[in-house]
Every structure is written in structure tokens, then in C-alpha cells.
Amino acid sequence: MFIDNPLQYIAEYEHKTLYSFQNEHDACGVGLVVSLNGDKSHETVENGLQVLENMVHRGAESADNKTGDGAGILVHIPHEFILLQGIEVPSKGKYGTGLVFLPKNKQKAGECIDLIQKLTVKEDLHLLAVRDVPVNSTCLGEISRSNEPDIKQVFITGSYPQDELERKLYILRKKIEKTILQSG
């Protein structure tokens, strides 16, 4: 297939689908810490954080030695921790959770949460709760402090089998990202 105008093709493709070519990026460093038998432990998390600390050599810090590149770790949903926070969630596998990075401007942040709620309902899902994520801003460098978002954790459920719920949550995430990106 020959494309006369690749940029126009990409723009049209992004408009018709949930995909964004802005998702294309490179990862210059990857670490992996796992429990081969699937056990969840604080030790595994600590080891994962140690891997992040050891990646300074690949440019994981800015010139101020405090601003990171956004690297993080992926863990299972901490169901028991969520319950201890007083958030009434259904049993494991019956909900999803995610972090959202909102503008510091309260009005704009509220508009984003309203949009998330609206799109959640449109996907036949239910926004259970929005939790303020505790942060320690005192450790941030000047660069990251000037761009620090308001971080929230959302909890979403729906009356679907786990595989279908995960698919619907993924589609919801892509629709939220696309709608916010297009709104500027």
C-alpha cells in the first residue's frame, strides 16, 4: 500500500480510532523483579524500587538530581490496602483502578473528573470512588515541582466477567485519553 500523504493518513487514522501515535516512544532501560510462584510481598516491591534507584546511569534524573523521568513500578492491585483506606470496592477482579494526573487548577481538574464520570457511564461502567493520592512534594526538584500534577486514584466497576471488564476499562482509558487530548 502506497500512501501519498503519510501525515494526513496518520491524522485521519487517529481521528477514526482510539490509537494515538504519540504513544510511540523508546525505553532505554528496563528492570524486572518477579516472584516466580506469584507471591506478593513487600520485599518484591522494595527490590523493584532498588532497580529504579540503580538506573541513574541511563539518565533517569535531570540536571538537578531530583527530577525523575516518570519511571515507576507495576504491581498487582493492593485489594486489602484499598479496603483499609475505607474505599468500598467489590471482590478482587470485579473492579479496576488507575491513577489520573490532573491539572492543579481546581476548575480544570473538576472538568476532567466530570469527563471521566461521563465517559464511564457511557461505557456502561460505574465510577465507585476518587481518592486523593498522598504525595511528598518536598522531595521534588525545581523542574518537577513546577509541573507537579494533582494525582487521584479512580476505582471503576461494571457487571461484566473479568476479561470483558478489563477490555472495557482499557477502551474507557483510551477514550478518556483521546477526548482530553483533543480538548486541548
C-alpha positions in Angstrom: 0.0 0.0 0.0 1.4 3.4 -1.0 0.3 6.4 1.0 0.6 9.8 -0.8 0.5 11.9 2.4 1.6 9.9 5.4 0.9 12.8 7.9 -2.6 13.2 6.6 -3.1 9.4 6.8 -1.9 9.3 10.4 -4.2 12.2 11.4 -7.2 10.6 9.8 -6.4 7.2 11.3 -6.1 8.7 14.8 -9.4 10.6 14.3 -11.2 7.4 13.4 -9.7 5.1 16.1 -8.6 5.2 19.8 -5.0 4.9 18.8 -2.5 7.8 19.1 0.9 7.8 17.5 2.0 9.9 20.5 2.2 6.6 22.4 5.2 5.6 20.4 8.4 6.1 22.4 11.5 4.3 23.3 12.5 2.7 26.6 16.2 2.9 27.2 16.2 1.0 30.4 14.1 -1.9 31.8 14.4 -3.8 35.0 12.4 -6.8 36.1 11.8 -8.2 39.5 9.2 -11.0 39.9 8.2 -13.8 42.2 8.2 -16.9 40.1 5.5 -18.5 42.2 3.3 -15.4 42.2 3.7 -14.4 45.8 3.0 -10.8 46.6 5.5 -9.3 49.0 6.8 -6.0 50.3 10.3 -7.4 49.5 9.5 -7.6 45.8 8.3 -4.0 45.8 11.5 -2.9 47.7 13.6 -4.8 45.1 11.7 -3.1 42.3 12.3 0.3 43.8 16.0 -0.5 44.2 16.1 -1.3 40.5 14.8 2.2 39.8 17.4 3.8 42.0 20.1 1.9 40.2 19.1 3.4 36.8 20.6 6.8 37.3 23.3 6.0 34.8 20.7 5.9 31.9 19.6 9.5 32.5 16.7 8.8 35.0 17.4 12.1 36.7 17.6 15.7 35.4 20.4 18.1 36.0 19.0 19.0 39.4 19.5 15.4 40.6 15.9 15.4 41.9 13.7 15.4 38.8 13.0 11.9 37.6 11.8 10.8 34.2 8.5 9.3 35.3 9.7 5.7 35.7 7.8 3.5 38.0 6.8 0.0 39.0 3.8 -2.1 38.2 2.2 -4.2 40.9 -1.0 -6.1 41.5 -4.0 -4.2 42.7 -3.5 -4.0 46.5 -7.1 -5.0 47.4 -6.6 -5.2 51.2 -4.8 -1.8 51.3 -7.7 -0.3 49.4 -10.2 -1.7 51.9 -8.1 -0.3 54.7 -8.4 3.1 53.1 -12.2 2.9 53.7 -13.0 2.5 50.0 -15.8 0.1 49.5 -14.8 -2.0 46.4 -16.2 -5.3 45.2 -14.3 -8.5 45.4 -11.0 -8.9 43.5 -11.3 -9.0 39.8 -14.6 -7.1 39.9 -13.2 -3.6 39.6 -10.3 -1.7 38.1 -8.2 1.2 39.4 -5.9 3.7 37.9 -4.0 6.9 38.6 -5.0 10.1 36.9 -2.8 13.1 36.7 -4.9 16.3 36.8 -4.1 20.0 36.4 -3.5 21.9 39.6 -6.3 24.3 38.6 -9.3 23.0 40.6 -11.8 24.0 37.9 -9.9 22.2 35.1 -9.3 19.2 37.4 -13.1 19.1 38.1 -13.8 19.2 34.4 -11.5 16.2 33.9 -13.2 14.2 36.6 -16.6 15.1 35.2 -15.5 13.9 31.8 -14.2 10.6 33.3 -17.6 10.2 35.0 -19.5 10.9 31.8 -17.4 8.5 29.7 -17.6 5.8 32.4 -21.4 5.9 32.3 -21.3 5.9 28.5 -19.3 2.7 28.6 -21.9 1.1 31.0 -19.5 1.2 33.9 -19.6 2.8 37.3 -17.1 5.2 38.9 -17.1 4.0 42.6 -14.6 6.4 44.1 -12.0 9.0 43.5 -9.2 9.0 46.1 -6.6 11.7 46.8 -3.2 10.1 46.5 -0.9 11.3 49.3 2.4 12.8 47.9 5.6 14.2 49.4 6.2 17.3 47.3 9.2 18.3 49.5 11.5 15.8 47.7 10.8 17.2 44.2 13.3 19.1 42.2 12.5 22.6 40.9 11.7 21.3 37.4 9.2 18.6 38.6 7.7 20.9 41.2 6.8 23.4 38.5 4.9 20.7 36.6 3.5 18.6 39.6 0.0 17.3 38.8 -2.8 16.7 41.2 -2.8 12.9 41.5 -6.0 11.0 42.0 -6.8 7.3 42.1 -10.1 6.2 40.4 -12.0 3.0 41.1 -14.3 1.7 38.4 -16.6 -1.3 38.3 -19.1 -2.9 36.0 -21.3 -6.0 35.9 -19.1 -8.0 33.4 -16.9 -11.1 33.6 -13.3 -10.1 34.5 -11.9 -10.4 31.0 -14.7 -8.3 29.5 -14.4 -5.8 32.3 -10.6 -5.4 31.7 -11.3 -4.9 28.0 -14.0 -2.2 28.7 -11.7 -0.5 31.2 -8.9 -0.4 28.6 -11.3 1.1 26.0 -12.5 3.6 28.6 -9.0 4.7 29.3 -8.2 5.2 25.6 -11.4 7.2 25.1 -10.6 9.4 28.1 -7.1 10.0 26.8 -8.3 10.8 23.3 -11.1 13.1 24.5 -8.8 15.1 26.8 -6.0 15.3 24.2 -8.5 16.6 21.6 -10.0 19.1 24.0 -6.6 20.8 24.5 
